Amino acid sequence: MSEKSTLEITVQQISSGKRLDAFLASYTRMEGISRSATRTGIEAGLVLLNGRIETSPTKRLRYGDTIVSAVVAVPPVKLFPNDKLDMPVIYEDDDILVIAKPAGVQMHPAGNDKTETVANWIAATHTEMLSVGDDSYRPGIVHRLDRNTSGVVVLAKNAASFLILKDNFQSRRTQKTYLALVIGHVKENSGTIEYPLAHEAGTLRRRAIKDPDSFQGETRDAVTEYSLNERYAEYDLLNLFPKTGRTHQLRVHLAAIGHPVAGDRLYGGRRMMKESAPERQLLHAFRLEFPFREKTYSFEAPVPSDFIRYISAIDGNEKPGYPVEASDGQGEA
């Protein structure tokens, strides 16, 4: 860390117990750095806590802790417009845009993917949204799906709707329903998974903590409800109702109870490397319901054709109980 760009702070008694990201953001925002950018900087290893790199934004501070931050403001990211992506629009008005995100498409630029994302599509098709949101590379984005998870996504078209939608997600007023094809059979037809999650340092992975009392690291609460939709010879099709919105939550929770999502190569283990395994995790955000301006909206994204084809191949059942894409020629199931 260079001396020129560092910020050094000693934690006072009044700030004891605060999260690292919240505490540091109260200083960095004066430099034009958003809290999300500060959080990203912490995760990237740009902050020292008591002389050691601290990558957990949720780390609780203590009186007398010393913080050295090299998080700096970065120029706005110029998004490359890409109107070639197939991004079906489910609904649109002056305030919100609802799309059916395909599997294989990232929400915003990250890593080596700079052009094939939802954000790039927005830059080409909805230029009025480019100034909406917390960061220039996430225009209008208030929640996200993993790259290989398909399904319904709501986007904000203006600053006012962004604040409303963001508050809905943070306050857990949104109702989400996912479909997941999982390995094996759940013991009960319905249940709740409540393992808190922890980030595995230096990786993309999260882990479920089954005994929080004996775990020394930072965790975040995570709750997933599920019910059985359909049973196949070696798989179950589940309805999932996440009550929290943690990164990889559904995939980690299902793997933790011994029923990983079919095709999930990050959490499913060696069996996902077989030729018969799906090419991607068969996880689909089917329905999203949320309040907005004194109304309640509910949107559904058709189950993608690759999901339907895999189910048909394993069981011969072409009617899993949800609408399929029109391109399949099957209409309503």
GIKAZI-V579040 format. One record per residue. N is the residue number from 0. RES is the residue in one small letter. OMEGA is omega in whole degrees, -180 to 180 (* if undefined). NEAR is the number of other C-alpha atoms within 12 Angstrom. D_CENTER is the distance of its C-alpha to the mean C-alpha in whole Angstrom. Layout:
n=N res=RES omega=OMEGA near=NEAR d_center=D_CENTER
n=N res=RES omega=OMEGA near=NEAR d_center=D_CENTER
This chain:
n=0 res=m omega=-180 near=18 d_center=31
n=1 res=s omega=-179 near=13 d_center=33
n=2 res=e omega=-175 near=10 d_center=35
n=3 res=k omega=-172 near=11 d_center=35
n=4 res=s omega=-176 near=17 d_center=31
n=5 res=t omega=177 near=21 d_center=31
n=6 res=l omega=-178 near=26 d_center=31
n=7 res=e omega=-176 near=25 d_center=32
n=8 res=i omega=171 near=26 d_center=32
n=9 res=t omega=-176 near=23 d_center=33
n=10 res=v omega=178 near=25 d_center=32
n=11 res=q omega=-175 near=17 d_center=34
n=12 res=q omega=-177 near=13 d_center=35
n=13 res=i omega=-178 near=13 d_center=33
n=14 res=s omega=179 near=21 d_center=30
n=15 res=s omega=180 near=20 d_center=30
n=16 res=g omega=179 near=20 d_center=27
n=17 res=k omega=174 near=23 d_center=24
n=18 res=r omega=-178 near=23 d_center=21
n=19 res=l omega=-177 near=39 d_center=21
n=20 res=d omega=-180 near=36 d_center=19
n=21 res=a omega=-180 near=27 d_center=20
n=22 res=f omega=-177 near=32 d_center=24
n=23 res=l omega=-179 near=45 d_center=24
n=24 res=a omega=179 near=30 d_center=22
n=25 res=s omega=177 near=21 d_center=25
n=26 res=y omega=-174 near=25 d_center=27
n=27 res=t omega=-180 near=32 d_center=25
n=28 res=r omega=176 near=21 d_center=24
n=29 res=m omega=177 near=15 d_center=28
n=30 res=e omega=180 near=20 d_center=28
n=31 res=g omega=-179 near=21 d_center=25
n=32 res=i omega=-179 near=27 d_center=22
n=33 res=s omega=178 near=28 d_center=19
n=34 res=r omega=180 near=29 d_center=18
n=35 res=s omega=178 near=25 d_center=14
n=36 res=a omega=177 near=33 d_center=17
n=37 res=t omega=178 near=39 d_center=18
n=38 res=r omega=179 near=33 d_center=15
n=39 res=t omega=178 near=29 d_center=15
n=40 res=g omega=177 near=31 d_center=19
n=41 res=i omega=-179 near=36 d_center=19
n=42 res=e omega=-180 near=29 d_center=16
n=43 res=a omega=177 near=22 d_center=18
n=44 res=g omega=-178 near=24 d_center=21
n=45 res=l omega=-179 near=31 d_center=23
n=46 res=v omega=174 near=36 d_center=24
n=47 res=l omega=174 near=32 d_center=27
n=48 res=l omega=-177 near=32 d_center=27
n=49 res=n omega=175 near=20 d_center=31
n=50 res=g omega=-180 near=15 d_center=32
n=51 res=r omega=179 near=16 d_center=29
n=52 res=i omega=178 near=25 d_center=25
n=53 res=e omega=-177 near=32 d_center=23
n=54 res=t omega=179 near=29 d_center=19
n=55 res=s omega=179 near=34 d_center=17
n=56 res=p omega=-176 near=37 d_center=17
n=57 res=t omega=179 near=26 d_center=17
n=58 res=k omega=180 near=33 d_center=21
n=59 res=r omega=-176 near=24 d_center=23
n=60 res=l omega=177 near=30 d_center=26
n=61 res=r omega=178 near=22 d_center=30
n=62 res=y omega=179 near=18 d_center=33
n=63 res=g omega=177 near=17 d_center=35
n=64 res=d omega=175 near=26 d_center=32
n=65 res=t omega=-177 near=25 d_center=32
n=66 res=i omega=173 near=33 d_center=29
n=67 res=v omega=-176 near=31 d_center=29
n=68 res=s omega=174 near=41 d_center=27
n=69 res=a omega=177 near=31 d_center=27
n=70 res=v omega=-178 near=38 d_center=24
n=71 res=v omega=177 near=31 d_center=25
n=72 res=a omega=178 near=25 d_center=24
n=73 res=v omega=180 near=19 d_center=23
n=74 res=p omega=177 near=12 d_center=25
n=75 res=p omega=179 near=18 d_center=23
n=76 res=v omega=176 near=21 d_center=21
n=77 res=k omega=-179 near=22 d_center=23
n=78 res=l omega=175 near=30 d_center=21
n=79 res=f omega=-179 near=26 d_center=23
n=80 res=p omega=180 near=24 d_center=23
n=81 res=n omega=180 near=22 d_center=22
n=82 res=d omega=-178 near=21 d_center=23
n=83 res=k omega=-179 near=18 d_center=24
n=84 res=l omega=177 near=26 d_center=20
n=85 res=d omega=-176 near=21 d_center=21
n=86 res=m omega=-177 near=34 d_center=18
n=87 res=p omega=178 near=27 d_center=20
n=88 res=v omega=179 near=28 d_center=20
n=89 res=i omega=-177 near=24 d_center=20
n=90 res=y omega=176 near=22 d_center=21
n=91 res=e omega=170 near=19 d_center=22
n=92 res=d omega=-177 near=15 d_center=24
n=93 res=d omega=-173 near=17 d_center=25
n=94 res=d omega=-174 near=25 d_center=22
n=95 res=i omega=176 near=34 d_center=19
n=96 res=l omega=-179 near=35 d_center=18
n=97 res=v omega=-178 near=35 d_center=16
n=98 res=i omega=171 near=35 d_center=16
n=99 res=a omega=-177 near=37 d_center=15
n=100 res=k omega=177 near=40 d_center=13
n=101 res=p omega=171 near=39 d_center=14
n=102 res=a omega=179 near=33 d_center=13
n=103 res=g omega=180 near=27 d_center=14
n=104 res=v omega=179 near=31 d_center=13
n=105 res=q omega=-179 near=31 d_center=10
n=106 res=m omega=-178 near=40 d_center=9
n=107 res=h omega=-178 near=35 d_center=11
n=108 res=p omega=177 near=28 d_center=14
n=109 res=a omega=-180 near=21 d_center=14
n=110 res=g omega=-179 near=10 d_center=16
n=111 res=n omega=-177 near=10 d_center=19
n=112 res=d omega=-176 near=19 d_center=17
n=113 res=k omega=-171 near=23 d_center=18
n=114 res=t omega=-173 near=28 d_center=19
n=115 res=e omega=-176 near=32 d_center=17
n=116 res=t omega=176 near=40 d_center=14
n=117 res=v omega=-179 near=51 d_center=14
n=118 res=a omega=178 near=45 d_center=15
n=119 res=n omega=177 near=39 d_center=18
n=120 res=w omega=177 near=37 d_center=19
n=121 res=i omega=-179 near=41 d_center=18
n=122 res=a omega=-179 near=33 d_center=21
n=123 res=a omega=-170 near=25 d_center=23
n=124 res=t omega=-177 near=24 d_center=23
n=125 res=h omega=-176 near=27 d_center=22
n=126 res=t omega=178 near=23 d_center=24
n=127 res=e omega=-178 near=19 d_center=24
n=128 res=m omega=-173 near=35 d_center=21
n=129 res=l omega=180 near=33 d_center=21
n=130 res=s omega=-177 near=28 d_center=22
n=131 res=v omega=175 near=31 d_center=19
n=132 res=g omega=-177 near=30 d_center=16
n=133 res=d omega=-176 near=28 d_center=16
n=134 res=d omega=-177 near=31 d_center=16
n=135 res=s omega=-180 near=29 d_center=18
n=136 res=y omega=177 near=34 d_center=16
n=137 res=r omega=-175 near=36 d_center=13
n=138 res=p omega=176 near=41 d_center=16
n=139 res=g omega=-174 near=44 d_center=15
n=140 res=i omega=-180 near=41 d_center=11
n=141 res=v omega=174 near=36 d_center=10
n=142 res=h omega=-176 near=33 d_center=7
n=143 res=r omega=171 near=33 d_center=4
n=144 res=l omega=176 near=38 d_center=5
n=145 res=d omega=-178 near=36 d_center=6
n=146 res=r omega=-174 near=29 d_center=9
n=147 res=n omega=171 near=33 d_center=11
n=148 res=t omega=180 near=39 d_center=9
n=149 res=s omega=171 near=39 d_center=12
n=150 res=g omega=-171 near=44 d_center=12
n=151 res=v omega=179 near=40 d_center=12
n=152 res=v omega=175 near=43 d_center=11
n=153 res=v omega=-179 near=47 d_center=13
n=154 res=l omega=180 near=42 d_center=14
n=155 res=a omega=-178 near=37 d_center=16
n=156 res=k omega=178 near=32 d_center=20
n=157 res=n omega=-175 near=28 d_center=21
n=158 res=a omega=-178 near=25 d_center=21
n=159 res=a omega=180 near=21 d_center=22
n=160 res=s omega=177 near=28 d_center=20
n=161 res=f omega=-179 near=30 d_center=17
n=162 res=l omega=180 near=26 d_center=18
n=163 res=i omega=-178 near=29 d_center=19
n=164 res=l omega=180 near=35 d_center=15
n=165 res=k omega=179 near=29 d_center=13
n=166 res=d omega=178 near=19 d_center=16
n=167 res=n omega=-179 near=26 d_center=15
n=168 res=f omega=-179 near=29 d_center=12
n=169 res=q omega=-179 near=17 d_center=13
n=170 res=s omega=176 near=17 d_center=16
n=171 res=r omega=176 near=22 d_center=14
n=172 res=r omega=176 near=23 d_center=16
n=173 res=t omega=177 near=32 d_center=14
n=174 res=q omega=-176 near=29 d_center=15
n=175 res=k omega=174 near=37 d_center=12
n=176 res=t omega=177 near=33 d_center=14
n=177 res=y omega=168 near=41 d_center=13
n=178 res=l omega=178 near=44 d_center=15
n=179 res=a omega=171 near=45 d_center=16
n=180 res=l omega=-174 near=45 d_center=19
n=181 res=v omega=178 near=43 d_center=19
n=182 res=i omega=176 near=34 d_center=22
n=183 res=g omega=-174 near=24 d_center=25
n=184 res=h omega=177 near=27 d_center=26
n=185 res=v omega=-177 near=31 d_center=24
n=186 res=k omega=-180 near=16 d_center=27
n=187 res=e omega=180 near=16 d_center=27
n=188 res=n omega=175 near=19 d_center=26
n=189 res=s omega=-180 near=20 d_center=24
n=190 res=g omega=-179 near=22 d_center=22
n=191 res=t omega=176 near=24 d_center=20
n=192 res=i omega=-174 near=34 d_center=18
n=193 res=e omega=179 near=28 d_center=18
n=194 res=y omega=173 near=31 d_center=17
n=195 res=p omega=-177 near=33 d_center=16
n=196 res=l omega=176 near=35 d_center=14
n=197 res=a omega=179 near=34 d_center=15
n=198 res=h omega=176 near=28 d_center=14
n=199 res=e omega=-174 near=19 d_center=16
n=200 res=a omega=177 near=20 d_center=18
n=201 res=g omega=180 near=14 d_center=18
n=202 res=t omega=174 near=13 d_center=16
n=203 res=l omega=-171 near=16 d_center=12
n=204 res=r omega=167 near=21 d_center=13
n=205 res=r omega=178 near=30 d_center=12
n=206 res=r omega=177 near=37 d_center=15
n=207 res=a omega=-179 near=36 d_center=16
n=208 res=i omega=-176 near=29 d_center=19
n=209 res=k omega=178 near=21 d_center=22
n=210 res=d omega=-175 near=16 d_center=24
n=211 res=p omega=-177 near=19 d_center=23
n=212 res=d omega=-178 near=12 d_center=26
n=213 res=s omega=-179 near=10 d_center=27
n=214 res=f omega=-174 near=15 d_center=24
n=215 res=q omega=-175 near=11 d_center=25
n=216 res=g omega=179 near=23 d_center=22
n=217 res=e omega=178 near=28 d_center=19
n=218 res=t omega=175 near=28 d_center=17
n=219 res=r omega=-179 near=26 d_center=14
n=220 res=d omega=-179 near=25 d_center=15
n=221 res=a omega=-177 near=31 d_center=13
n=222 res=v omega=178 near=27 d_center=14
n=223 res=t omega=172 near=36 d_center=14
n=224 res=e omega=180 near=30 d_center=17
n=225 res=y omega=172 near=33 d_center=18
n=226 res=s omega=-179 near=28 d_center=21
n=227 res=l omega=177 near=28 d_center=23
n=228 res=n omega=-178 near=27 d_center=23
n=229 res=e omega=179 near=28 d_center=26
n=230 res=r omega=178 near=26 d_center=27
n=231 res=y omega=-174 near=26 d_center=28
n=232 res=a omega=-177 near=18 d_center=30
n=233 res=e omega=-176 near=18 d_center=28
n=234 res=y omega=167 near=28 d_center=25
n=235 res=d omega=170 near=36 d_center=23
n=236 res=l omega=-175 near=43 d_center=21
n=237 res=l omega=164 near=42 d_center=19
n=238 res=n omega=-180 near=36 d_center=18
n=239 res=l omega=-179 near=40 d_center=15
n=240 res=f omega=-179 near=35 d_center=14
n=241 res=p omega=178 near=37 d_center=11
n=242 res=k omega=172 near=27 d_center=13
n=243 res=t omega=-175 near=31 d_center=11
n=244 res=g omega=-178 near=31 d_center=7
n=245 res=r omega=177 near=33 d_center=7
n=246 res=t omega=178 near=28 d_center=5
n=247 res=h omega=-172 near=36 d_center=7
n=248 res=q omega=-175 near=41 d_center=8
n=249 res=l omega=-178 near=53 d_center=10
n=250 res=r omega=-180 near=47 d_center=11
n=251 res=v omega=-179 near=38 d_center=12
n=252 res=h omega=-179 near=42 d_center=14
n=253 res=l omega=176 near=41 d_center=16
n=254 res=a omega=-177 near=31 d_center=17
n=255 res=a omega=179 near=26 d_center=18
n=256 res=i omega=174 near=31 d_center=20
n=257 res=g omega=-178 near=22 d_center=22
n=258 res=h omega=-178 near=31 d_center=20
n=259 res=p omega=177 near=38 d_center=17
n=260 res=v omega=178 near=46 d_center=16
n=261 res=a omega=179 near=45 d_center=18
n=262 res=g omega=-179 near=36 d_center=18
n=263 res=d omega=-176 near=36 d_center=15
n=264 res=r omega=180 near=25 d_center=17
n=265 res=l omega=-176 near=26 d_center=15
n=266 res=y omega=-174 near=34 d_center=16
n=267 res=g omega=178 near=32 d_center=18
n=268 res=g omega=-173 near=21 d_center=21
n=269 res=r omega=-177 near=15 d_center=24
n=270 res=r omega=179 near=20 d_center=25
n=271 res=m omega=179 near=24 d_center=22
n=272 res=m omega=-180 near=19 d_center=24
n=273 res=k omega=-179 near=15 d_center=27
n=274 res=e omega=-177 near=10 d_center=28
n=275 res=s omega=-179 near=14 d_center=27
n=276 res=a omega=177 near=28 d_center=23
n=277 res=p omega=-179 near=30 d_center=21
n=278 res=e omega=178 near=24 d_center=20
n=279 res=r omega=179 near=33 d_center=16
n=280 res=q omega=-178 near=36 d_center=14
n=281 res=l omega=180 near=47 d_center=15
n=282 res=l omega=-173 near=44 d_center=12
n=283 res=h omega=176 near=47 d_center=13
n=284 res=a omega=-171 near=41 d_center=11
n=285 res=f omega=-175 near=38 d_center=15
n=286 res=r omega=176 near=34 d_center=15
n=287 res=l omega=-179 near=33 d_center=14
n=288 res=e omega=-177 near=29 d_center=17
n=289 res=f omega=175 near=28 d_center=17
n=290 res=p omega=178 near=23 d_center=20
n=291 res=f omega=178 near=25 d_center=21
n=292 res=r omega=174 near=15 d_center=25
n=293 res=e omega=174 near=8 d_center=26
n=294 res=k omega=174 near=9 d_center=25
n=295 res=t omega=-179 near=15 d_center=22
n=296 res=y omega=176 near=24 d_center=21
n=297 res=s omega=-178 near=23 d_center=19
n=298 res=f omega=179 near=30 d_center=18
n=299 res=e omega=176 near=35 d_center=18
n=300 res=a omega=180 near=37 d_center=17
n=301 res=p omega=178 near=38 d_center=20
n=302 res=v omega=-176 near=44 d_center=19
n=303 res=p omega=-176 near=37 d_center=19
n=304 res=s omega=-179 near=27 d_center=22
n=305 res=d omega=177 near=29 d_center=21
n=306 res=f omega=-179 near=40 d_center=20
n=307 res=i omega=-179 near=37 d_center=23
n=308 res=r omega=-179 near=24 d_center=25
n=309 res=y omega=178 near=29 d_center=24
n=310 res=i omega=180 near=33 d_center=25
n=311 res=s omega=-177 near=16 d_center=28
n=312 res=a omega=-176 near=17 d_center=29
n=313 res=i omega=-172 near=23 d_center=29
n=314 res=d omega=-176 near=20 d_center=30
n=315 res=g omega=-180 near=14 d_center=32
n=316 res=n omega=-177 near=19 d_center=30
n=317 res=e omega=-177 near=27 d_center=29
n=318 res=k omega=-180 near=22 d_center=28
n=319 res=p omega=175 near=32 d_center=25
n=320 res=g omega=180 near=22 d_center=26
n=321 res=y omega=179 near=30 d_center=23
n=322 res=p omega=179 near=25 d_center=24
n=323 res=v omega=-178 near=28 d_center=24
n=324 res=e omega=-179 near=25 d_center=24
n=325 res=a omega=-178 near=17 d_center=27
n=326 res=s omega=179 near=15 d_center=27
n=327 res=d omega=-179 near=19 d_center=28
n=328 res=g omega=-177 near=13 d_center=31
n=329 res=q omega=179 near=20 d_center=30
n=330 res=g omega=180 near=17 d_center=30
n=331 res=e omega=-179 near=17 d_center=29
n=332 res=a omega=* near=18 d_center=28
